Amino acid sequence: MADPTGFLRDRQRELPPYRPVPVRILDWREVRVDPDRAELAMVARQAGRCMDCGIPFCHNGCPLGNLIPEWNDLARTGHWADASERLHATNNFPEFTGRICPAPCESSCVLGISQPPVTIKSVEVTIIDEAFARGFVVPQVPQRLTGHTVAVVGSGPAGLAAAQQLTRAGHTVVVYERDDAVGGLLRYGVPDFKLEKRHIDRRLAQMEAEGTRFRAGVEVGRDITWDQLRARFDAVVLATGATIPRELALPGRELDGVHVAMDYLHQSNAVSAGHEVPDQITATGKHVVVIGGGDTGSDCVGTAVRQGAASVTTLAIGKQPPTQRTPSQPWPTDPTLFEVSSSHEEGGQRSYLASTVAFIGGDGDMAGHVRSLRLARTEYLPDGRRVATLGTEHDIPAGLVLVAMGFTGPETAELTAQSGVELTDRGMVARAEDFATSVPGVFVAGDAGRGQSLVVWAIAEGRAAAASVDSYLSGGTELPAPVTATTVALRP
């Protein structure tokens, strides 16, 4: 355990500082200040606040079952190599989760009952950054090859986790990605100011040195059929994510200037990577309205601010969340709270109880392009439904509208037509508890089977699916399986 009196001596949370807003909005670098000795000392103090709580509920709060008290103690005492080893024992990519995971582990920290919880997420990212800086992260080449081959379709966190685990088990693994670069939404969905792509590239270099092979720019179902893939490989892992955006079918949706958020973010990330994007969707000089108050909406805010938007407004249909736990969300549940992200600090307004009624087009030269948004106040009915209140309609200016309302499921047209994989009633890929689909030898991990979820769940499912694939191919496995599939929809 960490310092037994640390939580009594250091009672407040200390978080790594961000670069000043006027400075950081001028570039696309991560908002965090590069760590120095003072920050390492601060992290050590925070790690020392970890209690001898008897039952570490943070283990249960994290889908990966991270050994948080163990690496807290090692970080406190400066044993960075050992801390990295314990961190990697349960998590393939702590540099991703330490930056973009909402940290449900902190909500279940026992210290959080009476004090602000331990800054688990910042300790985690400091450990992995120090491990890379000190050369502790090295390839783990398998001692022997099994002769089995596995195709992983999709290179997001679930696919990469499955691929790394299976490669280390001795299988020959090929990862297919339809984009021109590996990384999935980590690459083209998360802006650089939250996750610089060098973190992805250095991890991919490790995986390549271990033996994992990557095939970018190949779309399974078109460039190669699912049947051909199944014939070439002994097993297949589907990790394509949930990429179909939730739409807002309202009058005026067809107007120019109304886009789903991921199209906007994908293009912005491509430009940041040095690619040319013809007719790029940009916020420069426009009144930007973001519909949706989640992480994707926050990413849109930070991107629009950096592009020089005239104004940025975020709309949420529901009530503003509370700043403290409510009785209906007691410890150790992960509560819904009002949060201010780094992007929200940088500018823009947030409006709650805002129901979008229609997209309004312009006249003359602006004909066919969105000019404003018609809103109404949200009313909650006794049965819990939310409706727009009549008589409260009003318009706000909008030259660019970004629909950031999440995703409904994976793209499955070619998959089901070519392979016969069954789907659930919700449109997800159906799977058993061991992540197996209705087609022998085909497994599914991450959002494609679970539905839209967190990066930490994607990694956990990728690791668990890898264990099931290894057992399918080898008759047994020594790979850890932190979770079972939560969506069981196959016929008995």
C-alpha positions in Angstrom: 0.0 0.0 0.0 1.0 3.7 -0.2 1.8 6.0 2.7 -0.6 5.0 5.5 -0.9 8.6 6.7 -0.8 10.3 3.3 -4.6 10.8 3.1 -4.5 12.6 6.5 -1.6 14.8 5.6 -2.6 15.7 1.9 -6.3 16.1 1.9 -6.8 17.8 -1.4 -6.6 16.7 -5.0 -3.8 18.1 -7.1 -4.0 17.8 -10.8 -1.3 18.3 -13.5 -1.5 21.9 -14.8 -2.7 22.8 -18.2 -1.0 25.3 -20.5 -2.7 28.8 -20.4 -5.8 29.0 -22.5 -4.5 31.9 -24.7 -1.4 29.9 -25.5 -2.8 26.4 -26.1 -5.6 27.4 -28.4 -2.9 28.6 -30.9 -1.8 25.1 -31.6 -2.9 21.4 -31.5 -0.5 20.1 -28.9 -1.8 18.4 -25.8 -3.2 20.8 -23.2 -1.1 19.4 -20.4 2.1 21.0 -19.3 5.1 18.8 -20.0 5.9 17.1 -16.7 8.9 18.2 -14.6 10.3 17.3 -11.2 7.7 19.4 -9.4 4.9 17.5 -11.2 6.5 14.1 -10.3 6.6 15.2 -6.7 2.9 16.2 -6.9 2.0 12.8 -8.4 3.9 11.1 -5.6 1.9 13.1 -3.0 -1.4 12.1 -4.7 -0.3 8.4 -4.9 0.5 8.6 -1.2 -3.2 9.6 -0.5 -4.2 6.0 -1.5 -5.6 4.4 1.7 -5.2 1.0 3.3 -8.9 0.6 2.6 -9.0 -3.2 2.9 -11.3 -3.7 -0.1 -10.0 -1.5 -3.0 -13.3 -0.7 -4.7 -11.3 1.1 -7.5 -10.6 -2.4 -8.8 -14.3 -2.9 -9.4 -14.7 0.6 -10.8 -12.2 -0.2 -13.5 -13.4 -2.7 -16.1 -9.7 -3.8 -16.5 -9.3 -4.5 -12.8 -6.2 -2.3 -12.7 -4.0 -2.9 -9.6 -4.3 0.7 -8.6 -3.1 0.5 -4.9 0.0 -1.4 -6.0 1.1 1.0 -8.6 0.2 4.0 -6.5 2.7 2.7 -3.8 5.4 2.2 -6.5 4.8 5.6 -8.0 5.0 7.2 -4.5 8.4 5.7 -3.9 9.7 6.4 -7.4 9.9 2.8 -8.5 8.8 3.6 -12.1 9.9 0.3 -13.7 7.9 -1.8 -11.2 5.0 0.6 -11.4 5.0 0.2 -15.2 5.0 -3.5 -14.9 2.0 -3.6 -12.6 0.2 -1.1 -14.8 0.8 -3.2 -17.9 -0.3 -6.4 -16.1 -3.9 -5.4 -16.7 -3.8 -2.6 -19.3 -2.1 -2.7 -22.7 -2.4 1.0 -23.3 -2.4 3.1 -20.2 -1.2 6.1 -22.2 -4.7 6.1 -23.9 -6.8 5.5 -20.8 -4.7 7.9 -18.8 -5.6 10.7 -21.3 -9.1 10.0 -22.5 -10.8 7.7 -20.1 -13.4 9.4 -17.8 -11.9 7.4 -14.9 -14.8 5.5 -13.3 -12.2 4.1 -10.9 -12.0 7.5 -9.2 -15.7 7.5 -8.5 -15.3 4.3 -6.6 -12.2 5.3 -4.6 -12.9 4.7 -0.9 -11.3 8.0 0.0 -14.0 9.7 -2.0 -16.6 8.9 0.7 -15.2 11.7 2.9 -12.5 13.5 0.8 -11.8 14.2 -2.8 -10.7 10.9 -4.3 -7.1 10.0 -5.4 -6.1 11.4 -8.8 -5.8 7.9 -10.2 -5.9 8.9 -13.8 -3.0 11.4 -13.5 -0.9 8.9 -11.6 -1.5 6.4 -14.3 -0.5 8.6 -17.2 2.6 9.8 -15.3 3.7 6.2 -14.8 3.4 5.3 -18.4 5.0 8.5 -19.7 7.9 8.0 -17.3 8.2 4.4 -18.4 8.5 5.4 -22.1 10.9 8.2 -21.3 13.2 5.9 -19.3 13.1 3.0 -21.8 11.1 0.6 -19.7 8.5 -0.2 -22.5 10.1 -2.7 -24.7 8.8 -5.3 -27.2 7.6 -8.6 -25.7 8.4 -11.1 -28.5 6.7 -14.5 -28.1 9.1 -17.3 -27.4 7.4 -19.6 -29.9 4.9 -19.4 -32.7 1.8 -21.6 -32.7 1.3 -21.7 -36.5 -2.2 -20.2 -36.2 -3.2 -17.1 -37.9 -5.7 -14.4 -36.7 -7.2 -11.4 -38.5 -8.3 -8.5 -36.4 -10.7 -6.1 -38.2 -10.5 -2.6 -36.8 -7.6 -0.9 -35.2 -9.2 1.0 -32.3 -8.4 0.2 -28.7 -10.3 -3.1 -28.7 -8.7 -4.4 -31.9 -5.2 -3.3 -30.8 -5.6 -4.9 -27.4 -6.7 -8.2 -28.9 -3.9 -8.1 -31.5 -1.2 -7.5 -28.9 -2.4 -10.2 -26.6 -2.7 -12.8 -29.4 0.7 -11.9 -30.9 2.3 -12.4 -27.5 0.5 -15.8 -27.2 2.4 -16.8 -30.4 -0.2 -16.4 -33.1 0.5 -14.6 -36.3 -1.9 -11.6 -36.3 -2.8 -9.2 -39.0 -4.8 -6.0 -38.2 -6.9 -4.5 -41.0 -7.9 -0.9 -40.9 -9.9 0.9 -43.6 -8.5 4.3 -42.9 -5.1 5.3 -44.3 -3.5 5.0 -40.8 -3.9 2.6 -37.9 -5.6 3.8 -34.7 -9.3 3.9 -35.4 -11.1 6.7 -33.5 -8.0 7.2 -31.4 -6.3 8.4 -34.7 -9.1 10.3 -36.4 -11.7 10.9 -33.8 -9.8 12.3 -30.8 -8.2 15.6 -31.3 -4.4 16.0 -30.8 -5.0 18.4 -27.9 -6.3 15.5 -26.0 -4.2 12.7 -27.5 -1.2 13.5 -29.6 -0.7 10.8 -32.2 2.9 10.2 -31.2 1.5 8.1 -28.4 -0.2 5.8 -30.9 2.8 5.6 -33.1 5.2 4.6 -30.4 2.9 1.8 -29.2 2.4 0.6 -32.8 6.2 0.5 -33.2 6.3 -1.8 -30.1 3.6 -4.0 -31.6 5.3 -4.3 -34.9 8.6 -5.3 -33.2 6.6 -8.0 -31.4 5.3 -9.4 -34.7 1.9 -7.8 -35.2 1.3 -6.9 -38.9 -0.8 -3.9 -40.0 -2.7 -3.4 -43.2 -4.1 0.1 -43.4 -6.3 1.3 -46.3 -8.0 -2.1 -46.6 -11.7 -2.2 -46.0 -12.9 -5.7 -45.2 -16.2 -6.4 -47.1 -15.1 -4.4 -50.1 -11.4 -4.7 -50.8 -11.5 -8.3 -49.4 -14.7 -10.1 -48.6 -15.5 -11.5 -45.2 -15.7 -15.0 -46.7 -12.2 -14.6 -48.1 -10.9 -13.3 -44.8 -12.4 -16.3 -43.0 -10.9 -18.7 -45.5 -7.4 -17.2 -45.1 -7.3 -17.1 -41.3 -7.9 -19.6 -38.5 -9.8 -17.0 -36.5 -11.2 -13.5 -36.9 -11.8 -10.8 -34.3 -14.4 -8.1 -35.2 -13.4 -4.8 -33.6 -15.0 -2.3 -36.0 -16.6 -0.2 -33.4 -20.0 1.5 -33.4 -19.6 4.1 -36.1 -23.2 4.8 -37.2 -24.0 8.3 -35.8 -27.3 9.0 -34.1 -29.1 11.4 -36.3 -31.5 14.2 -35.7 -34.2 13.9 -38.3 -35.7 17.4 -38.2 -36.9 19.9 -40.8 -33.8 21.4 -42.5 -31.5 18.6 -41.8 -30.4 18.5 -45.4 -29.1 22.0 -45.4 -25.4 22.6 -46.0 -23.5 23.3 -42.8 -25.2 20.6 -40.8 -22.9 17.7 -40.2 -22.4 14.8 -37.8 -19.6 15.5 -35.4 -17.3 12.7 -36.4 -17.1 13.9 -40.1 -15.9 17.2 -38.7 -13.4 15.8 -36.3 -12.0 13.2 -38.8 -11.2 16.0 -41.3 -9.7 18.2 -38.6 -7.4 15.4 -37.4 -6.4 14.6 -41.0 -5.4 18.2 -41.6 -3.4 18.2 -38.3 -1.6 15.1 -39.5 -0.5 17.0 -42.7 -3.1 15.6 -45.1 -5.0 17.8 -47.6 -8.7 17.7 -47.2 -10.6 19.3 -50.1 -13.7 21.3 -49.0 -12.8 20.8 -45.4 -15.6 21.4 -42.9 -14.3 24.3 -40.8 -15.6 26.6 -38.1 -13.5 29.6 -39.1 -15.5 32.8 -38.7 -18.8 30.9 -38.1 -21.3 30.7 -35.3 -20.9 27.1 -34.3 -23.6 25.1 -32.5 -22.8 21.7 -31.1 -25.8 19.5 -30.3 -24.8 17.1 -27.6 -22.9 17.6 -24.3 -20.7 14.6 -24.2 -17.0 14.0 -24.9 -17.5 14.2 -28.6 -19.3 17.5 -28.3 -16.5 18.8 -26.1 -13.9 17.8 -28.7 -15.9 19.8 -31.3 -15.8 22.8 -29.0 -12.0 22.7 -28.6 -11.6 22.2 -32.3 -13.9 25.0 -33.3 -12.1 27.4 -30.9 -8.8 26.6 -32.5 -10.2 27.1 -36.0 -11.3 30.6 -35.0 -15.1 30.3 -34.7 -17.0 33.5 -34.2 -18.9 31.8 -31.3 -19.5 28.3 -30.0 -22.7 27.1 -28.3 -23.3 23.6 -26.9 -26.8 22.4 -26.5 -28.0 19.7 -24.2 -31.6 18.5 -24.3 -31.7 17.6 -20.6 -31.1 19.3 -17.3 -27.7 20.6 -16.1 -26.2 17.8 -14.0 -25.5 18.4 -10.3 -22.0 19.2 -9.1 -22.2 16.7 -6.2 -23.5 13.1 -5.9 -27.3 12.8 -5.5 -28.9 10.2 -3.2 -29.9 8.2 -6.3 -26.2 7.8 -7.3 -24.4 6.9 -4.1 -20.8 5.8 -3.7 -19.3 3.7 -5.3 -21.5 4.2 -8.4 -20.2 6.4 -11.2 -22.4 9.5 -11.0 -23.5 11.9 -13.7 -22.0 15.2 -12.6 -21.5 18.6 -14.2 -17.9 18.7 -15.5 -15.8 21.4 -17.2 -13.4 19.9 -19.7 -10.3 21.6 -21.0 -12.3 22.6 -24.1 -15.1 24.2 -22.1 -12.4 26.3 -20.3 -11.3 27.7 -23.7 -14.6 29.4 -24.7 -18.2 28.9 -25.7 -21.5 28.7 -24.0 -23.4 25.7 -22.7 -27.2 25.7 -22.8 -29.4 23.1 -21.1 -33.0 22.1 -21.5 -32.6 23.1 -25.2 -34.7 21.1 -27.7 -33.9 21.6 -31.3 -37.0 22.1 -33.4 -35.7 22.8 -36.9 -32.7 23.9 -38.9 -33.4 27.2 -40.7 -31.9 28.0 -44.0 -30.7 31.4 -45.3 -31.8 33.6 -48.3 -30.0 34.9 -51.3 -26.4 33.8 -51.4 -27.0 31.7 -48.2 -29.9 29.8 -49.8 -29.5 26.1 -49.1 -27.1 26.7 -46.2 -28.0 26.7 -42.5 -28.4 30.2 -41.0 -29.9 29.5 -37.6 -31.3 26.9 -35.3 -34.9 27.0 -33.9 -35.0 25.9 -30.3 -37.6 25.4 -27.6 -37.4 24.7 -23.9 -37.4 21.0 -22.9 -40.3 19.9 -20.7 -40.3 16.7 -18.7 -43.6 14.8 -18.8 -44.8 12.7 -15.8 -43.8 9.5 -17.6 -40.2 10.8 -18.0 -40.5 11.7 -21.7 -38.9 15.0 -22.9 -40.8 17.2 -25.3 -40.4 20.7 -26.7 -42.6 23.2 -24.9 -44.9 25.0 -27.2 -44.6 28.8 -27.3 -41.0 28.9 -26.2 -39.5 28.7 -29.7 -36.6 31.0 -30.5 -33.8 31.2 -33.0 -30.1 31.4 -32.5 -27.5 32.1 -35.2 -25.7 29.0 -36.7 -23.4 28.8 -39.6 -22.1 25.4 -38.7 -24.1 22.8 -36.8 -22.4 19.6 -35.4 -24.6 16.8 -34.3 -22.7 15.0 -31.5 -25.4 12.7 -30.1 -23.4 9.5 -30.0 -23.6 6.3 -32.1 -26.2 3.7 -32.6 -24.1 0.7 -33.6 -21.7 -0.8 -36.1 -21.9 -0.9 -39.9 -23.0 -4.4 -40.7 -24.4 -4.5 -44.2 -21.5 -6.3 -45.9 -20.7 -8.3 -42.7 -24.2 -9.9 -42.5 -24.6 -10.4 -46.2 -21.2 -12.0 -46.7 -20.5 -13.9 -43.5 -24.0 -14.6 -42.0 -23.1 -13.2 -38.6 -26.2 -12.7 -36.5 -27.2 -9.4 -35.0 -29.1 -8.4 -31.9 -32.4 -6.5 -31.9 -30.3 -3.4 -31.4 -28.2 -4.0 -34.4 -25.0 -5.1 -32.6 -23.1 -8.2 -33.5 -24.6 -11.0 -31.4 -22.2 -12.9 -29.2 -21.9 -15.4 -26.4 -20.2 -14.8 -23.1 -16.9 -15.8 -24.6 -17.3 -13.2 -27.4 -17.9 -15.8 -30.0 -20.4 -14.9 -32.8 -22.8 -17.2 -34.5 -20.1 -18.1 -37.1 -17.5 -20.5 -35.8 -14.1 -19.0 -35.4 -15.4 -15.4 -35.6 -15.3 -13.3 -32.4 -16.4 -9.7 -31.6 -15.0 -7.2 -29.1 -15.6 -3.7 -28.2 -18.4 -1.3 -29.4 -19.4 -3.6 -32.3 -20.8 -6.0 -29.9 -21.3 -4.0 -26.7 -22.5 -0.7 -28.2 -21.0 2.7 -27.7 -18.9 2.7 -24.6 -15.7 3.8 -23.0 -12.1 3.2 -24.1 -11.4 1.2 -21.0 -14.2 -1.2 -21.8 -12.9 -1.6 -25.3 -9.4 -2.6 -24.1 -10.9 -4.9 -21.5 -13.1 -6.6 -24.1 -10.2 -6.9 -26.5 -8.1 -8.6 -23.9 -10.9 -11.0 -22.9 -11.8 -11.8 -26.6 -8.1 -12.6 -27.2 -8.2 -15.1 -24.4 -11.2 -16.8 -26.0 -9.6 -16.9 -29.4 -6.4 -18.4 -27.9 -8.5 -21.0 -26.2 -10.4 -21.7 -29.4 -7.1 -22.2 -31.4 -5.0 -23.9 -28.8 -7.4 -25.7 -26.5 -6.5 -23.5 -23.5 -5.1 -20.2 -22.7 -2.9 -18.4 -20.1 -4.1 -15.0 -21.3 -6.2 -13.0 -18.7 -9.9 -12.4 -19.4 -11.0 -9.5 -17.3 -14.6 -9.4 -18.4 -17.3 -11.5 -20.1 -19.5 -10.3 -22.9 -22.4 -8.3 -21.6 -24.6 -8.7 -24.6 -25.7 -12.3 -25.0 -28.1 -12.7 -27.9 -27.3 -15.9 -29.7 -29.9 -18.7 -30.0 -29.4 -21.5 -27.5 
